[in-house]
Amino acid sequence: MDSSSSSSSFSSLRAYLSALSHTPTRLALRALSVSTSYDEMSQVRARSGTSMRKTLRWFDLVSLGIGGMVGAGVFVTTGHATLYAGPAVLLSYAIAGFCALLSAFCYTEFAVDMPVAGGAFSYLRVTFGEFAAFLTGANLVADYVLSNAAVARGLTAYLGTTIGISSAKWRLTVPSLPKGFNEIDFVAVAVVLLITLVICYSTRESSVVNMILTALHILFIAFVIMMGFWRGNWKNFTEPANPHNPSGFFPHGAAGVFKGAALVYLSYIGYDAVSTMAEEVRDPVKDIPVGVSGSVVVVTVLYCLMAASMTKLLPYDVINAEAPFSAAFSGRSDGWGWVSRVIGVGASFGILTSLLVAMLGQARYMCVIGRSNVVPSWFARVHPKTSTPVNASAFLGIFTAAIALFTDLDVLLNLVCIGTLFVFYMVANAVIYRRYVATGTTNPWPTLSFLCSFSITAIMFTLIWKFVPTGGAKAGMLSVSGVIAIAILQLFHCMVPQVRKPEFWGVPFMPWIPSISIFLNVFLLGSLDGPSYVRFGFFSAVAVLFYVFYSVHASFDAEGDDSLTANKNGEIHVESKEIEDQSFEV
């Protein structure tokens, strides 16, 4: 470990004040400093001491992906998304799944080339530099902590339905706290802490536990789909229970469908967790593409079938927001009330698997961020006996439990969605940049100009969609924006050659697929409400302050000790010949 390397700026108050006086210079040197694939897989990884064991295969990854996504998705967010999309919530899942699959392709290319535990943080560190990686990594860790807290509180609701006791009786209400933060949930805390102990013990054993729970969960999913289609009524796809509410398959229009898609995007954060397991995969070239992309496809199909069965079972305006599936059968007098408890048990299995996978992922992100010295290197420690990132796992587990103790589900979901979309947007940009820019030898401005202009066009399209009144003018403006986006993309494709060709696995139809991912992520970001952006802006500002007052100085100290490889001129190293030969044909 290199705790000593980051001590010079923090050894005393005087040393720290002196470091602060050099902040502008250090920011200029470190913010855009770029690592390399070779460094990430050798020197940076070595800072954890003990290596993580390579024990996972493709079926482990598919199981982890399914377990991580299904529990959090259908059983927590379907009810909330239905408030906006109505019966068309199944289209919300399809749109979000398509967007996630495009992002999964981008993750897969990076993970095959650079099988480290850092996921998006590492991918951005080797493309856009340290600051972009830190801001993304901070949002990722926050996404995981908040989504895990949301899912843990959802588990309480389903357990209450299973045993016939309202979740309100499980929670202690404190009137003096603001609404949304005044229901204390001790059950959610206990579940989070128990899973923290499991993931600290062993990755392989955690995967086995996940496989068992996921297999049971799939059986319950099949049961839910069957019951919904058997007992439901097709008229629920167009008729609400209250005739005064909007009717039809699209009761709130296309805007409601996309708002629902943005909310259910939380469901797909699980595949991102799979990419963080790359360092522990036996054969990354074969296993990662199947594990990441395969799990997204399977889960998208399951989501759409479950959303359709839920819609057929109940009119959209009477679906329970917190526990939609089990509540659909509770209190029925036709002898089917027992189904509610069966679904509650199945949902509990699913939520446990999603928590397990996501908490595995968040610890590995934090571990790799610790390796880079932008947070204390204490987080990077891998325990010599368990070969797991114990410090990161324990710290984030306790932090997640603290959030789950008092924060309401609605408050958590909106903030998580905006952070997730931002991270996926950044990774899609990074994969294009890495394909078209060879650091140190290629002019990056044509690629950067394309990425900026394409993003601006996507923002224009989104603003027109959201704020311009419906009519011929709106349709014309949207058409013009779409044509401009396609023209920019085609111009870039024809005029700027690729400098990297993946040898093993790469995103197909470059740059079209990642560009579509960029466009869809921007569009879904535009579907979220204003308070979500306020919270996101506040958290990002806190992250920037942390970087300015701590990270840049710790990183500078480590770089001065040759712990980091970016040179002090801000120049970018060309990756070593060995790594280029293994991963790319340049």
C-alpha positions as CSV (number, residue, x, y, z in Angstrom):
1,M,0.0,0.0,0.0
2,D,1.1,3.6,-0.6
3,S,-0.2,5.4,2.4
4,S,3.1,7.2,2.7
5,S,3.0,8.5,-0.8
6,S,-0.1,10.6,-0.1
7,S,1.1,12.0,3.3
8,S,3.2,15.0,2.2
9,S,0.3,17.4,1.6
10,F,-1.5,16.1,4.7
11,S,1.3,15.6,7.2
12,S,0.5,18.8,9.0
13,L,-1.8,21.9,8.8
14,R,1.1,23.9,7.4
15,A,1.8,21.4,4.7
16,Y,-1.9,21.3,3.7
17,L,-2.2,25.1,3.6
18,S,0.9,25.1,1.4
19,A,-0.7,22.5,-0.9
20,L,-3.9,24.5,-1.2
21,S,-1.9,27.5,-2.4
22,H,-0.7,25.4,-5.3
23,T,-4.2,24.1,-6.1
24,P,-4.5,25.8,-9.6
25,T,-1.2,24.4,-10.7
26,R,-2.0,20.9,-9.4
27,L,-5.4,21.0,-11.0
28,A,-3.8,21.8,-14.4
29,L,-1.5,18.9,-14.0
30,R,-3.8,16.2,-12.6
31,A,-7.4,16.9,-13.8
32,L,-6.7,15.8,-17.4
33,S,-3.9,13.3,-16.6
34,V,-4.7,10.0,-18.3
35,S,-3.7,6.5,-17.2
36,T,-3.2,3.6,-19.5
37,S,-4.6,0.1,-19.7
38,Y,-1.2,-1.3,-18.9
39,D,-1.0,0.8,-15.7
40,E,-4.5,0.0,-14.6
41,M,-3.8,-3.8,-14.9
42,S,-0.4,-3.7,-13.4
43,Q,0.9,-0.9,-11.2
44,V,-2.5,0.4,-10.1
45,R,-3.9,-3.0,-9.4
46,A,-0.9,-3.9,-7.3
47,R,-1.8,-1.2,-4.8
48,S,-4.4,-3.5,-3.4
49,G,-1.8,-5.9,-2.2
50,T,-3.4,-9.3,-2.5
51,S,-5.0,-10.0,-5.9
52,M,-8.6,-10.9,-6.3
53,R,-9.1,-14.6,-7.2
54,K,-10.2,-15.4,-10.8
55,T,-13.1,-17.8,-10.1
56,L,-16.0,-16.6,-12.2
57,R,-17.3,-17.9,-15.5
58,W,-19.9,-16.7,-18.0
59,F,-22.7,-18.4,-16.2
60,D,-21.7,-16.7,-12.9
61,L,-21.9,-13.4,-14.7
62,V,-25.3,-14.1,-16.3
63,S,-26.6,-15.2,-13.0
64,L,-25.2,-12.1,-11.3
65,G,-26.7,-9.9,-14.0
66,I,-30.1,-11.4,-13.7
67,G,-30.0,-11.4,-9.9
68,G,-28.8,-7.8,-9.8
69,M,-31.4,-6.4,-12.2
70,V,-34.6,-8.3,-11.8
71,G,-35.0,-7.7,-8.1
72,A,-34.5,-4.0,-8.1
73,G,-36.4,-3.5,-11.3
74,V,-39.8,-5.0,-11.4
75,F,-40.4,-5.4,-7.7
76,V,-39.5,-1.8,-6.8
77,T,-39.9,0.6,-9.7
78,T,-42.9,-0.9,-11.7
79,G,-45.5,0.7,-9.5
80,H,-43.9,4.1,-9.6
81,A,-43.4,4.0,-13.4
82,T,-47.0,3.0,-13.9
83,L,-48.2,6.3,-12.4
84,Y,-46.6,8.0,-15.4
85,A,-46.8,5.5,-18.2
86,G,-50.0,3.6,-17.4
87,P,-50.5,0.3,-19.3
88,A,-47.7,1.4,-21.6
89,V,-45.2,0.7,-18.8
90,L,-44.1,-2.4,-20.7
91,L,-42.9,-0.1,-23.5
92,S,-41.1,1.9,-20.9
93,Y,-39.2,-1.2,-20.0
94,A,-38.5,-2.0,-23.6
95,I,-37.1,1.4,-24.3
96,A,-35.0,1.4,-21.2
97,G,-33.8,-2.1,-22.0
98,F,-32.8,-1.1,-25.5
99,C,-30.9,1.8,-24.2
100,A,-29.2,-0.4,-21.6
101,L,-28.2,-2.9,-24.2
102,L,-26.4,-0.2,-26.2
103,S,-24.6,0.9,-23.1
104,A,-23.8,-2.7,-22.3
105,F,-22.0,-3.0,-25.6
106,C,-19.8,0.0,-24.6
107,Y,-19.0,-1.5,-21.2
108,T,-18.2,-4.9,-22.8
109,E,-15.6,-3.5,-25.1
110,F,-13.8,-1.8,-22.3
111,A,-14.1,-4.8,-19.9
112,V,-12.7,-7.2,-22.4
113,D,-9.7,-5.0,-23.2
114,M,-9.1,-3.9,-19.6
115,P,-10.5,-6.5,-17.2
116,V,-10.2,-4.6,-13.9
117,A,-12.7,-4.0,-11.1
118,G,-13.1,-0.3,-11.7
119,G,-15.8,-0.3,-14.4
120,A,-16.7,3.1,-15.7
121,F,-14.2,4.8,-13.4
122,S,-11.3,3.0,-15.0
123,Y,-12.7,3.4,-18.5
124,L,-13.0,7.2,-18.2
125,R,-9.6,7.4,-16.4
126,V,-7.9,6.0,-19.5
127,T,-9.8,8.3,-21.9
128,F,-10.9,11.6,-20.4
129,G,-8.6,11.8,-17.4
130,E,-8.7,11.8,-13.7
131,F,-11.3,14.5,-13.0
132,A,-14.0,13.1,-15.3
133,A,-13.3,9.6,-13.9
134,F,-13.6,10.9,-10.3
135,L,-16.9,12.8,-11.0
136,T,-18.3,9.6,-12.7
137,G,-17.0,7.3,-10.0
138,A,-18.5,9.5,-7.3
139,N,-21.9,9.4,-9.0
140,L,-21.6,5.6,-9.5
141,V,-20.9,4.9,-5.8
142,A,-23.7,7.3,-4.9
143,D,-26.0,5.5,-7.3
144,Y,-25.2,2.1,-5.8
145,V,-25.6,3.3,-2.2
146,L,-28.9,5.1,-2.8
147,S,-30.3,2.3,-5.1
148,N,-29.4,-0.3,-2.5
149,A,-31.0,1.7,0.2
150,A,-34.2,2.0,-2.0
151,V,-34.3,-1.7,-2.7
152,A,-33.7,-2.6,1.0
153,R,-36.8,-0.4,1.9
154,G,-38.7,-2.1,-0.9
155,L,-37.9,-5.5,0.7
156,T,-39.5,-4.3,3.9
157,A,-42.7,-3.5,2.0
158,Y,-42.8,-7.0,0.4
159,L,-42.0,-8.8,3.6
160,G,-44.9,-6.9,5.2
161,T,-47.3,-8.0,2.4
162,T,-46.0,-11.6,2.7
163,I,-46.9,-12.0,6.3
164,G,-50.0,-9.7,6.2
165,I,-48.6,-6.8,8.2
166,S,-48.4,-3.3,6.7
167,S,-44.8,-2.0,6.3
168,A,-46.0,1.2,8.1
169,K,-46.1,-1.0,11.3
170,W,-42.5,-2.1,10.7
171,R,-41.3,1.5,10.5
172,L,-41.0,4.1,13.3
173,T,-42.5,7.5,12.3
174,V,-40.7,10.5,13.7
175,P,-42.9,13.6,13.2
176,S,-40.1,16.1,13.8
177,L,-38.2,14.9,10.7
178,P,-39.2,16.3,7.2
179,K,-41.5,14.2,5.1
180,G,-39.7,11.6,3.0
181,F,-37.1,11.2,5.8
182,N,-39.3,10.5,8.8
183,E,-40.0,6.7,8.6
184,I,-37.3,4.8,10.4
185,D,-36.8,1.3,8.9
186,F,-34.7,-1.1,11.1
187,V,-35.5,-4.2,9.0
188,A,-33.8,-2.6,5.9
189,V,-30.7,-1.8,8.0
190,A,-30.5,-5.4,9.3
191,V,-30.7,-6.9,5.8
192,V,-28.0,-4.5,4.4
193,L,-25.6,-5.3,7.2
194,L,-26.2,-9.1,6.9
195,I,-25.3,-9.0,3.1
196,T,-22.3,-6.9,3.9
197,L,-20.9,-9.7,6.0
198,V,-21.5,-12.2,3.2
199,I,-19.7,-10.2,0.5
200,C,-16.8,-9.5,2.8
201,Y,-16.3,-13.3,3.3
202,S,-15.8,-14.5,-0.3
203,T,-16.7,-13.6,-3.9
204,R,-17.1,-17.2,-5.0
205,E,-19.4,-18.1,-2.1
206,S,-21.4,-14.9,-2.8
207,S,-21.8,-16.0,-6.4
208,V,-23.1,-19.5,-5.3
209,V,-25.6,-17.9,-2.9
210,N,-26.7,-15.6,-5.7
211,M,-27.2,-18.6,-8.1
212,I,-29.4,-20.4,-5.6
213,L,-31.5,-17.3,-4.9
214,T,-31.7,-16.4,-8.6
215,A,-32.9,-19.9,-9.5
216,L,-35.6,-19.7,-6.9
217,H,-36.4,-16.2,-8.1
218,I,-36.8,-17.3,-11.7
219,L,-39.4,-19.8,-10.6
220,F,-41.4,-17.1,-8.8
221,I,-41.1,-14.9,-11.9
222,A,-42.7,-17.6,-14.1
223,F,-45.4,-18.0,-11.5
224,V,-46.1,-14.2,-11.5
225,I,-46.3,-14.1,-15.3
226,M,-48.6,-17.1,-15.4
227,M,-50.9,-15.7,-12.7
228,G,-51.1,-12.3,-14.4
229,F,-52.0,-13.6,-17.8
230,W,-54.4,-16.3,-16.4
231,R,-56.3,-14.2,-13.9
232,G,-56.1,-10.8,-15.6
233,N,-58.4,-9.0,-18.1
234,W,-57.4,-7.5,-21.4
235,K,-59.6,-4.5,-20.9
236,N,-57.2,-3.3,-18.2
237,F,-54.8,-2.3,-21.0
238,T,-57.2,0.5,-22.0
239,E,-59.7,1.1,-19.2
240,P,-58.8,2.6,-15.8
241,A,-60.7,1.7,-12.7
242,N,-61.8,5.3,-12.2
243,P,-63.6,6.5,-15.3
244,H,-62.5,10.1,-14.5
245,N,-58.9,9.2,-15.0
246,P,-57.3,9.2,-18.5
247,S,-58.0,6.1,-20.5
248,G,-56.3,4.2,-23.3
249,F,-53.0,2.4,-23.6
250,F,-51.1,5.7,-23.4
251,P,-53.2,7.6,-20.7
252,H,-50.4,10.2,-20.3
253,G,-49.1,10.2,-23.8
254,A,-45.6,9.5,-25.1
255,A,-44.1,11.8,-22.5
256,G,-45.4,9.6,-19.8
257,V,-43.8,6.5,-21.4
258,F,-40.4,8.2,-21.5
259,K,-40.8,9.4,-18.0
260,G,-41.5,5.8,-17.0
261,A,-38.5,4.6,-19.0
262,A,-36.2,7.0,-17.1
263,L,-37.5,5.7,-13.8
264,V,-37.2,2.0,-14.6
265,Y,-33.7,2.6,-15.9
266,L,-32.7,1.9,-12.3
267,S,-33.6,-1.7,-13.1
268,Y,-30.6,-2.1,-15.4
269,I,-27.9,-0.9,-13.0
270,G,-27.2,-4.6,-12.4
271,Y,-25.3,-5.2,-15.6
272,D,-22.9,-2.4,-14.6
273,A,-22.2,-4.4,-11.5
274,V,-21.3,-7.4,-13.6
275,S,-18.6,-5.3,-15.4
276,T,-17.0,-4.6,-12.1
277,M,-16.4,-8.4,-11.6
278,A,-14.1,-8.4,-14.7
279,E,-11.0,-8.7,-12.6
280,E,-12.3,-12.0,-11.1
281,V,-13.3,-13.6,-14.4
282,R,-11.2,-16.6,-15.7
283,D,-11.6,-15.8,-19.4
284,P,-12.6,-12.2,-19.9
285,V,-12.6,-12.4,-23.7
286,K,-15.2,-15.2,-23.8
287,D,-17.1,-14.8,-20.6
288,I,-17.7,-11.0,-20.3
289,P,-19.6,-10.4,-23.6
290,V,-22.0,-13.3,-22.8
291,G,-22.3,-12.3,-19.2
292,V,-23.0,-8.5,-19.7
293,S,-25.0,-8.4,-22.9
294,G,-26.7,-11.7,-22.4
295,S,-28.0,-10.8,-19.0
296,V,-29.4,-7.5,-20.3
297,V,-31.3,-9.3,-23.1
298,V,-32.8,-12.0,-20.8
299,V,-33.8,-9.4,-18.2
300,T,-35.4,-7.1,-20.7
301,V,-37.7,-9.9,-21.9
302,L,-38.6,-10.8,-18.3
303,Y,-39.4,-7.2,-17.4
304,C,-41.7,-6.7,-20.4
305,L,-43.6,-10.0,-19.7
306,M,-44.0,-9.1,-16.0
307,A,-45.1,-5.5,-16.7
308,A,-47.7,-6.9,-19.2
309,S,-48.9,-9.4,-16.7
310,M,-49.3,-6.7,-14.1
311,T,-51.2,-4.5,-16.5
312,K,-53.5,-7.3,-17.4
313,L,-54.1,-8.1,-13.8
314,L,-55.1,-4.6,-12.6
315,P,-56.1,-1.2,-14.1
316,Y,-53.1,1.1,-14.0
317,D,-54.7,3.6,-11.5
318,V,-55.2,1.1,-8.7
319,I,-51.7,-0.5,-8.9
320,N,-49.9,-0.3,-5.5
321,A,-46.8,1.9,-6.0
322,E,-44.5,0.3,-3.4
323,A,-45.4,-3.4,-3.9
324,P,-47.4,-3.7,-7.0
325,F,-47.4,-7.4,-7.6
326,S,-48.1,-8.9,-4.2
327,A,-50.6,-6.1,-3.4
328,A,-52.6,-7.0,-6.5
329,F,-53.8,-10.2,-4.8
330,S,-54.0,-9.1,-1.2
331,G,-57.4,-8.7,0.4
332,R,-59.2,-10.6,-2.3
333,S,-62.3,-12.6,-1.4
334,D,-62.2,-15.0,-4.3
335,G,-59.8,-17.4,-2.7
336,W,-56.7,-16.0,-4.5
337,G,-55.3,-13.9,-1.6
338,W,-52.6,-16.6,-0.9
339,V,-51.0,-15.6,-4.2
340,S,-50.0,-12.3,-2.7
341,R,-47.9,-14.0,-0.1
342,V,-46.3,-16.3,-2.6
343,I,-45.4,-13.3,-4.7
344,G,-44.1,-11.6,-1.6
345,V,-41.7,-14.5,-1.0
346,G,-40.5,-14.4,-4.6
347,A,-40.0,-10.7,-4.6
348,S,-38.0,-11.0,-1.4
349,F,-35.6,-13.5,-3.0
350,G,-35.2,-11.2,-6.0
351,I,-34.6,-8.1,-3.9
352,L,-32.0,-10.0,-1.8
353,T,-30.1,-11.1,-5.0
354,S,-30.1,-7.5,-6.4
355,L,-28.8,-6.2,-3.1
356,L,-26.1,-8.9,-3.1
357,V,-24.9,-8.1,-6.6
358,A,-25.1,-4.3,-6.3
359,M,-23.2,-4.4,-3.0
360,L,-20.5,-6.5,-4.6
361,G,-20.3,-3.9,-7.4
362,Q,-20.2,-0.8,-5.2
363,A,-17.3,-2.2,-3.1
364,R,-15.2,-2.9,-6.3
365,Y,-15.8,0.5,-7.6
366,M,-14.6,2.0,-4.3
367,C,-11.6,-0.3,-4.2
368,V,-10.3,0.9,-7.6
369,I,-11.1,4.5,-6.8
370,G,-8.9,4.0,-3.8
371,R,-6.1,2.6,-5.9
372,S,-6.0,5.8,-7.9
373,N,-5.5,7.8,-4.6
374,V,-8.3,10.3,-5.3
375,V,-9.9,8.8,-2.1
376,P,-7.9,7.4,0.8
377,S,-5.9,4.3,-0.3
378,W,-7.3,2.5,2.7
379,F,-10.3,1.7,0.5
380,A,-8.1,-0.2,-1.9
381,R,-7.1,-2.9,0.5
382,V,-7.9,-6.5,-0.5
383,H,-7.9,-8.9,2.4
384,P,-5.2,-11.6,2.1
385,K,-7.4,-14.4,3.4
386,T,-10.7,-13.6,1.7
387,S,-9.3,-11.9,-1.5
388,T,-12.2,-9.4,-1.2
389,P,-12.1,-5.5,-0.8
390,V,-13.1,-5.7,2.9
391,N,-12.6,-2.1,3.8
392,A,-14.7,-0.7,0.9
393,S,-17.3,-3.4,1.5
394,A,-17.7,-2.6,5.2
395,F,-17.7,1.2,4.8
396,L,-20.2,1.3,2.0
397,G,-22.4,-1.4,3.7
398,I,-22.6,0.8,6.9
399,F,-23.3,3.9,4.8
400,T,-26.0,2.2,2.8
401,A,-27.6,1.0,6.0
402,A,-27.6,4.5,7.4
403,I,-29.4,5.9,4.3
404,A,-31.9,3.0,4.3
405,L,-32.7,3.7,7.9
406,F,-34.7,6.9,7.2
407,T,-34.9,7.9,3.5
408,D,-38.1,7.4,1.5
409,L,-38.2,5.4,-1.8
410,D,-39.4,8.3,-4.0
411,V,-36.6,10.6,-2.8
412,L,-34.0,7.9,-3.6
413,L,-35.3,6.7,-7.0
414,N,-35.2,10.1,-8.8
415,L,-31.6,10.9,-7.7
416,V,-30.4,7.4,-8.7
417,C,-32.0,7.6,-12.2
418,I,-30.2,10.8,-13.1
419,G,-26.9,9.6,-11.8
420,T,-27.1,6.3,-13.7
421,L,-28.0,8.0,-17.0
422,F,-25.1,10.4,-16.6
423,V,-22.6,7.5,-16.1
424,F,-23.9,5.5,-19.0
425,Y,-23.8,8.7,-21.2
426,M,-20.1,9.2,-20.2
427,V,-19.1,5.6,-21.0
428,A,-20.7,5.9,-24.5
429,N,-18.7,9.0,-25.2
430,A,-15.5,7.3,-23.9
431,V,-15.8,4.3,-26.2
432,I,-16.0,6.5,-29.2
433,Y,-13.1,8.7,-28.1
434,R,-11.0,5.6,-27.4
435,R,-11.7,4.1,-30.9
436,Y,-10.9,7.4,-32.8
437,V,-8.1,8.9,-30.7
438,A,-4.7,7.3,-30.2
439,T,-3.3,9.2,-27.2
440,G,-0.1,11.1,-28.1
441,T,-0.3,10.6,-31.8
442,T,-3.8,11.6,-33.0
443,N,-5.4,15.0,-32.9
444,P,-8.4,14.6,-30.5
445,W,-10.3,17.8,-31.5
446,P,-12.3,16.3,-34.5
447,T,-13.6,13.6,-32.1
448,L,-14.2,15.9,-29.2
449,S,-16.0,18.4,-31.6
450,F,-18.2,15.6,-32.8
451,L,-19.1,14.4,-29.3
452,C,-19.9,18.0,-28.2
453,S,-22.0,18.9,-31.2
454,F,-23.9,15.6,-31.2
455,S,-24.7,16.0,-27.5
456,I,-25.9,19.6,-28.0
457,T,-28.1,18.4,-30.8
458,A,-29.6,15.7,-28.6
459,I,-30.2,18.3,-25.9
460,M,-32.0,20.5,-28.4
461,F,-34.2,17.6,-29.5
462,T,-35.0,16.8,-25.8
463,L,-35.8,20.5,-25.0
464,I,-38.1,20.8,-28.0
465,W,-39.9,17.5,-27.1
466,K,-40.4,18.6,-23.5
467,F,-41.3,22.3,-23.8
468,V,-42.7,23.1,-27.3
469,P,-46.5,22.7,-27.5
470,T,-47.8,19.8,-29.6
471,G,-48.5,20.7,-33.2
472,G,-47.0,21.0,-36.6
473,A,-44.3,23.3,-35.5
474,K,-43.1,20.9,-32.9
475,A,-43.0,18.0,-35.4
476,G,-41.0,20.1,-37.8
477,M,-38.5,21.2,-35.2
478,L,-38.0,17.6,-34.0
479,S,-37.5,16.4,-37.6
480,V,-34.9,19.1,-38.2
481,S,-33.1,18.3,-35.0
482,G,-33.1,14.6,-35.9
483,V,-31.8,15.2,-39.4
484,I,-29.0,17.4,-38.0
485,A,-28.0,14.7,-35.5
486,I,-27.8,12.1,-38.3
487,A,-25.9,14.5,-40.6
488,I,-23.3,15.2,-37.9
489,L,-22.9,11.5,-37.2
490,Q,-22.6,10.5,-40.9
491,L,-20.1,13.4,-41.5
492,F,-17.9,12.2,-38.6
493,H,-18.2,8.6,-39.7
494,C,-17.0,9.5,-43.2
495,M,-14.2,12.0,-42.4
496,V,-12.6,10.7,-39.2
497,P,-10.9,7.2,-39.4
498,Q,-10.8,4.8,-36.6
499,V,-7.3,4.3,-35.1
500,R,-8.1,1.3,-33.0
501,K,-9.7,-2.0,-34.1
502,P,-10.7,-4.4,-31.3
503,E,-9.1,-7.8,-31.8
504,F,-11.3,-9.8,-29.5
505,W,-14.6,-7.9,-29.0
506,G,-15.8,-4.5,-30.0
507,V,-19.0,-2.5,-30.3
508,P,-20.5,-3.2,-33.7
509,F,-21.5,-0.5,-36.2
510,M,-19.2,2.1,-34.7
511,P,-19.9,5.0,-34.2
512,W,-23.7,4.5,-34.7
513,I,-24.5,2.3,-31.6
514,P,-22.7,4.4,-29.0
515,S,-24.0,7.5,-30.6
516,I,-27.6,6.2,-30.3
517,S,-26.8,5.4,-26.7
518,I,-25.7,9.0,-26.1
519,F,-28.8,10.4,-27.7
520,L,-31.2,8.1,-25.8
521,N,-29.4,8.8,-22.5
522,V,-29.7,12.5,-23.0
523,F,-33.4,12.1,-24.0
524,L,-34.2,10.1,-20.9
525,L,-32.3,12.6,-18.7
526,G,-34.7,15.2,-20.1
527,S,-37.7,13.2,-18.9
528,L,-36.8,13.6,-15.2
529,D,-38.1,16.4,-13.0
530,G,-36.4,19.6,-11.9
531,P,-35.8,18.6,-8.3
532,S,-33.8,15.6,-9.5
533,Y,-31.4,18.0,-11.3
534,V,-31.1,20.1,-8.2
535,R,-30.1,17.1,-6.1
536,F,-27.7,15.9,-8.8
537,G,-26.2,19.4,-9.1
538,F,-25.8,19.6,-5.3
539,F,-24.1,16.2,-5.1
540,S,-21.8,16.9,-8.1
541,A,-20.8,20.2,-6.5
542,V,-19.9,18.4,-3.3
543,A,-17.9,15.9,-5.3
544,V,-16.0,18.7,-7.1
545,L,-15.2,20.3,-3.8
546,F,-13.9,17.0,-2.4
547,Y,-11.7,16.7,-5.5
548,V,-10.3,20.2,-5.2
549,F,-9.6,20.1,-1.5
550,Y,-8.4,16.5,-1.2
551,S,-8.2,14.3,-4.3
552,V,-6.0,16.5,-6.5
553,H,-3.4,16.8,-3.7
554,A,-3.4,13.2,-2.8
555,S,-3.1,12.3,-6.5
556,F,-0.3,14.8,-7.0
557,D,1.6,13.4,-4.0
558,A,1.3,9.9,-5.4
559,E,2.3,10.9,-8.8
560,G,5.4,12.6,-7.4
561,D,6.4,9.3,-5.8
562,D,6.0,7.6,-9.2
563,S,2.9,5.8,-7.9
564,L,0.9,7.2,-10.9
565,T,2.1,7.2,-14.4
566,A,0.8,10.4,-16.0
567,N,3.7,12.7,-16.5
568,K,3.9,16.2,-15.1
569,N,3.7,17.9,-18.5
570,G,0.1,16.6,-18.8
571,E,1.1,14.6,-21.8
572,I,-0.5,11.3,-22.4
573,H,1.4,8.1,-22.6
574,V,1.0,5.7,-25.5
575,E,0.2,2.3,-24.1
576,S,2.9,-0.3,-24.0
577,K,3.5,-2.4,-27.1
578,E,2.6,-5.6,-25.2
579,I,-0.8,-4.4,-24.2
580,E,-1.5,-3.0,-27.6
581,D,-0.6,-6.3,-29.2
582,Q,-2.9,-8.2,-26.8
583,S,-5.9,-6.0,-27.1
584,F,-5.9,-3.9,-30.3
585,E,-4.7,-3.9,-33.8
586,V,-3.7,-0.3,-34.3
